[in-house]
Amino acid sequence: MSKRDEIAKHDFQSGQRTAKKAAGILVAKRTGFVVPTARQKQNLLVAFAKKGKVVYGKAFDIVKATGSVNLDDLASVEANLHRVTVFEIKSTKKNLRADFSKFFFGLTGAEVLVAQSLKHQFKFVLVNTTTRQHTEIDLAQIFARAKGIYPTWSISF
C-alpha cells in the first residue's frame, strides 16, 4: 500500500470514527434521533421506494421520528412514513463557531439525489464532536450558506 493510500485510509477511518461519535452524541441528547439497525434501514428503504422516492442506504446515517413509529415493523413505517426524517451526519472535531461557519465538508452525489427526492424528509445534521453542538440543515439551506462549491469525483478501484 502506498503512503498516499495509507493516508486516505486513515482519513476515511478517522472520519468514520468521528461520525460514529457524532451519532452517539445525537442519540444521547434524547431529542428523537435513532441510529437505525440494518433491518430498520431496509424497512425505510422499502417504504420510501413504495412511495416512488429514491433512497440509497448509504446516503443517511440517522433518523428522527415525530410521534410513534416502530421502525422494526414495515407496516408501521409505511403508515407513519410522513413522521420520519432521515439525516446524513457531517461531523467535525475542529473548534468552530456555533453556527458552523467555516465548516468544510463534502456531499456525495447519492446524498444530493436523496435530498432532492425526499425534500423535507431528508436533512443533514452538522455535529461538532468537541463542543457537542449540532444543527439540522436541508440541502437548500446548505446551498444558500455556501461560500464556495468545489465539485469532485471520488474514484475507487
C-alpha positions as CSV (number, residue, x, y, z in Angstrom):
1,M,0.0,0.0,0.0
2,S,1.4,3.4,-1.0
3,K,1.9,6.2,1.5
4,R,-1.0,8.2,-0.1
5,D,-3.3,5.1,0.1
6,E,-2.4,4.7,3.8
7,I,-3.2,8.4,4.5
8,A,-6.5,8.2,2.6
9,K,-7.4,5.0,4.5
10,H,-6.5,6.7,7.9
11,D,-8.6,9.8,7.0
12,F,-11.6,7.7,6.0
13,Q,-11.4,5.6,9.2
14,S,-10.9,8.8,11.3
15,G,-14.0,10.3,9.6
16,Q,-16.0,7.2,10.3
17,R,-15.0,7.3,14.0
18,T,-16.0,11.0,14.2
19,A,-19.4,10.3,12.5
20,K,-20.0,7.4,14.9
21,K,-19.1,9.6,17.9
22,A,-21.5,12.3,16.4
23,A,-24.3,9.7,16.2
24,G,-23.8,8.8,19.8
25,I,-23.9,12.5,20.8
26,L,-27.2,13.0,18.9
27,V,-28.8,9.9,20.5
28,A,-27.7,10.9,24.0
29,K,-29.4,14.3,23.7
30,R,-32.7,12.4,23.7
31,T,-34.3,14.6,21.0
32,G,-35.6,11.7,18.9
33,F,-32.5,10.7,17.0
34,V,-32.1,6.9,16.4
35,V,-29.4,5.0,14.6
36,P,-31.3,2.5,12.6
37,T,-30.4,-1.1,12.6
38,A,-29.9,-2.8,9.2
39,R,-33.5,-4.1,9.3
40,Q,-34.9,-0.7,10.2
41,K,-32.9,0.9,7.4
42,Q,-34.2,-1.7,5.0
43,N,-37.8,-1.0,6.1
44,L,-37.3,2.7,5.5
45,L,-35.8,2.0,2.0
46,V,-38.8,-0.2,1.1
47,A,-41.4,2.2,2.5
48,F,-39.8,5.2,0.6
49,A,-39.5,3.1,-2.6
50,K,-43.2,2.2,-2.4
51,K,-43.9,6.0,-2.4
52,G,-41.7,6.4,-5.5
53,K,-38.9,8.0,-3.5
54,V,-35.3,7.3,-4.4
55,V,-33.2,6.4,-1.3
56,Y,-29.7,5.0,-1.2
57,G,-28.9,3.2,2.1
58,K,-25.5,4.8,2.4
59,A,-26.9,8.3,2.0
60,F,-28.2,8.5,5.5
61,D,-26.9,7.7,9.0
62,I,-29.5,8.5,11.5
63,V,-33.3,9.1,11.6
64,K,-35.7,11.2,13.7
65,A,-39.4,10.5,14.0
66,T,-42.1,12.7,15.4
67,G,-44.6,10.6,17.2
68,S,-44.6,6.8,17.5
69,V,-43.1,4.8,14.6
70,N,-42.0,1.2,15.0
71,L,-39.0,1.1,12.7
72,D,-38.8,-2.7,13.1
73,D,-42.3,-3.1,11.6
74,L,-42.6,-2.4,7.8
75,A,-46.4,-1.7,8.1
76,S,-45.8,0.8,10.9
77,V,-43.0,2.5,8.9
78,E,-45.3,2.7,5.8
79,A,-48.3,4.1,7.8
80,N,-46.1,6.7,9.6
81,L,-43.5,7.5,6.9
82,H,-44.6,11.2,6.9
83,R,-43.3,11.3,10.5
84,V,-39.8,10.2,9.6
85,T,-36.9,12.4,8.6
86,V,-33.6,10.8,7.6
87,F,-30.3,12.6,8.2
88,E,-26.8,12.4,6.9
89,I,-24.3,13.3,9.6
90,K,-21.5,15.7,8.8
91,S,-19.2,15.8,11.7
92,T,-16.1,17.6,12.8
93,K,-13.9,17.8,15.9
94,K,-12.4,21.2,15.0
95,N,-13.1,24.2,17.1
96,L,-15.7,26.0,15.1
97,R,-18.3,28.7,15.8
98,A,-21.7,27.6,17.0
99,D,-23.2,28.4,13.6
100,F,-20.7,26.1,11.9
101,S,-19.3,28.9,9.7
102,K,-16.0,27.9,8.0
103,F,-17.1,24.2,8.2
104,F,-15.7,22.4,5.1
105,F,-17.3,19.1,4.2
106,G,-18.3,17.1,1.1
107,L,-21.6,15.9,-0.3
108,T,-21.8,12.8,-2.3
109,G,-23.9,12.5,-5.4
110,A,-26.1,10.0,-3.6
111,E,-26.7,12.4,-0.8
112,V,-27.8,15.2,-3.2
113,L,-30.1,12.8,-5.1
114,V,-31.7,11.5,-1.9
115,A,-32.1,15.1,-0.6
116,Q,-33.8,16.1,-3.9
117,S,-36.0,13.0,-3.8
118,L,-37.1,13.2,-0.2
119,K,-37.2,17.0,0.1
120,H,-38.4,17.9,3.6
121,Q,-37.8,14.3,4.8
122,F,-34.1,14.5,4.3
123,K,-31.7,16.7,6.2
124,F,-28.1,17.0,7.1
125,V,-27.1,17.3,10.7
126,L,-23.8,19.1,11.4
127,V,-22.2,17.9,14.6
128,N,-19.2,19.2,16.4
129,T,-17.9,16.3,18.5
130,T,-15.7,18.6,20.6
131,T,-18.4,21.1,21.6
132,R,-21.3,18.6,21.2
133,Q,-23.3,21.3,19.3
134,H,-25.4,20.3,16.3
135,T,-27.6,22.0,13.8
136,E,-30.1,20.5,11.3
137,I,-30.0,21.9,7.8
138,D,-31.5,20.9,4.5
139,L,-30.0,21.0,1.0
140,A,-31.4,24.4,0.1
141,Q,-30.0,25.9,3.3
142,I,-26.6,24.4,2.6
143,F,-26.5,25.9,-0.9
144,A,-27.8,29.3,0.4
145,R,-25.0,29.4,3.0
146,A,-22.2,28.0,0.8
147,K,-19.3,30.4,0.3
148,G,-17.9,28.0,-2.3
149,I,-18.7,24.8,-4.0
150,Y,-15.9,22.6,-5.3
151,P,-17.2,19.6,-7.4
152,T,-15.0,16.5,-7.2
153,W,-15.2,12.8,-8.4
154,S,-14.2,10.1,-6.0
155,I,-12.9,7.0,-7.7
156,S,-12.4,3.6,-6.1
157,F,-10.6,0.7,-7.8
